[in-house]
Amino acid sequence: MIFRFLLLSDEVDDFKREIKIDADATFADLHKAIITSVGYKEGEITSFFICNDNWEKEFEITAMEMDTSSDIDSYVMDETVLGDLLEDERQKLLYVFDFMTERGLFMELREIIPGQNLEEAVCSISKGIPPAQFVDFNDFETKTKNPTYDTGENFYGDEDFSIDELDAEGFDGLDAPSSSGEADDFR
């Protein structure tokens, strides 16, 4: 069985990689395929996170054994087979390649191809330049703590604002929440 993964970055809009790998390969094999496809240096601390549909991390597959309590499942890339943890198409993963700034690649298991095997992983689509493997931590921290926003005259259209647009009675005409206690559906 073959897994086809799509990898995207929130840092680089036109970046895209597609990797096909055998379901019997390990997460370490997938890690090697990823760093080869993006040209990253080997030997850095990385992890995979299995995520839910909202990209919330559920559990981690680490590059090396971490000191965890016995009540928490511990997964290591070299010992964990892809097919043991991944069963469904559209499964979401996060590949963190820079732990200092928690930067990573978003992954989705796009297709499961039964009845076929691969000896080694293949990068079948390679578009765009990957995000830099390393960034200056001070520059990254400055950008995230002090982002620059345009707060000029057109910030959220404030030059078009008129006080007459507000209801003097405190927003009369807005519907009160339903008495049934149920939240209104805004879809």
N, C-alpha and C positions, 0 to 999 in steps of 0.2 A: 504494500500500500504506500502511496506517495502523498505527502502533504505539500500543498502549495501555499506559501506565505506571501503576503504583501506587507512591505515595510514603508512607512512614511515618517516624515519629520515635521514637527510644528515650528522648526526654525527655518527650514528651507522649503519654499512652496513647490518647486519643480522637482524635488528629490523623490525618487521612487525606486525600490528594488523589489524584485520577485525572486524568491528562492524556493526551489523544489528540492525536497529531501525525503529520504525513506522514513517511514513511520517507526522503523526499528532502530534508527539512529538515536544518539543521545543529544541532550541539550548542549553538551560540549561540541558535538559535531555541528550543530546549528550555529553556535557561537563562532566557530571557526569560519563557517560559510559567510556569516554576516561580516566579520572583520575583513575577510578577503574581498568581499564585494564592495566595501567602502574604503579599503586601503588603510585601516586603522592599525596601530602598533599592537602587537601581541603582548600579553603579560599584565594588562591593567585589570583592576578590580571591576568585574561586571556581574550583573544578575539578570535573570528573567523573572518577571512577575506574571502570574496568571491573573487576569482581570475579569471582572464581571462586565455586563453590557454597558455600564456607565464608566468604564475605565478605572474603577476602584480596585486597588490591589487586594487579591484574596490570599495568595501565598507566593513564596519566593523560591527560586531555584538558584543557588549560589555557586560560584566557581570553586569554592573550597568549603570544607566542613566548618560551620560556625558553632560556637559554644552556645547551645540553646538548651532549654529545659526539656526533660523527657516527655512532657505533655504536649509539646509542639512538634508536628511533623517537620522533619528536616530533609530537604532535597538538595542533592549535589549534582552539578551538570554532568560529570563523568559517569555517574551511576544511574542517572534517571533517563529512561527511554521516552522519547516523545509520545509514542502511542500509549504509554501508561497513564499520562495525564491529559492528553488531548483526544477528545472523542467526537467533537461536533464542529461542523463548518461554522464559520463566523466567530469562533472563539477568539477572544482578544488577549493580547499579551503586551507587555512593555519590556523592552530590552534596555536596561540602564547601562550606559557605557562610561559615564562620568559621575562618580559618586560625590565628588566635592560640590557639584552644582545640581545634582540629580537630573542630568540631561539624559535623554534616551530616544529610542525609536519606537513608534507605535507599530504594532504588528497585528495582523489578523490572519487566521487560518482560513484562506479563501476557498480552498477546495481539497477534498479528500478523494484521491483517485485509487479505487480498489483494483486489485489484479495486476498491478505494475510494481516494479522495484527499481531502486537506483543504488548503484555501488557507492557513489559519493554525491554530495549536494551540488546543485547547479544553480547559478544565478541566471535566470532566464530573461529578466528585464532589468536593465540598468540605465536609469535616466537621471540627469541632474547631478550636481555636486553634493556630496554628503555634508552634513554639518561638521565643523571642525571637531576633532576628537578632544582637544583641550582648549580651554579658554582661560584667559587671565582671571583668576578668582576675584581679584580686586575690581576689575572692570565689570565682571558679571554682577558682583554684589552691589556696585554703585548703580548699575542700570536697573536692578530689581528693587532697590530701596528708594532711588530717586528717579523714577521714570520721568521723561520729558513729555509733557502734554501741551497741546496748543490751547492756551487759555486766553487767547486774544478776543477780539470783539465778537467773533462768530462761534464762541464756545457754546455748543449745544443750541445754536441759533438764538442766543440771548439778545442780539441787536434787534430781532423782530418781536421781542416780548412786549406786551402791553398790559399794564395793570388792570385795564378794563376787561381783559379776558377772564379774570377771576370772578367767581360768584361771591358777591359781598356777604351773603348769608352763610358762607362756609360750605360751599360745594353742594348747595341744594340740588335736588334732582338725581343724586346718586342713589342707586338702589341699596337698601339696607341688606345686610346678610340675611339669608333665609332663616326662618324660625325653626326649621327642622334640624338645624345644627350641621347640615351637610355643607361641604365647601362647594362653591359654584364651579362649574366646569368651564374653563377658559379655552378650550380647544377650539 
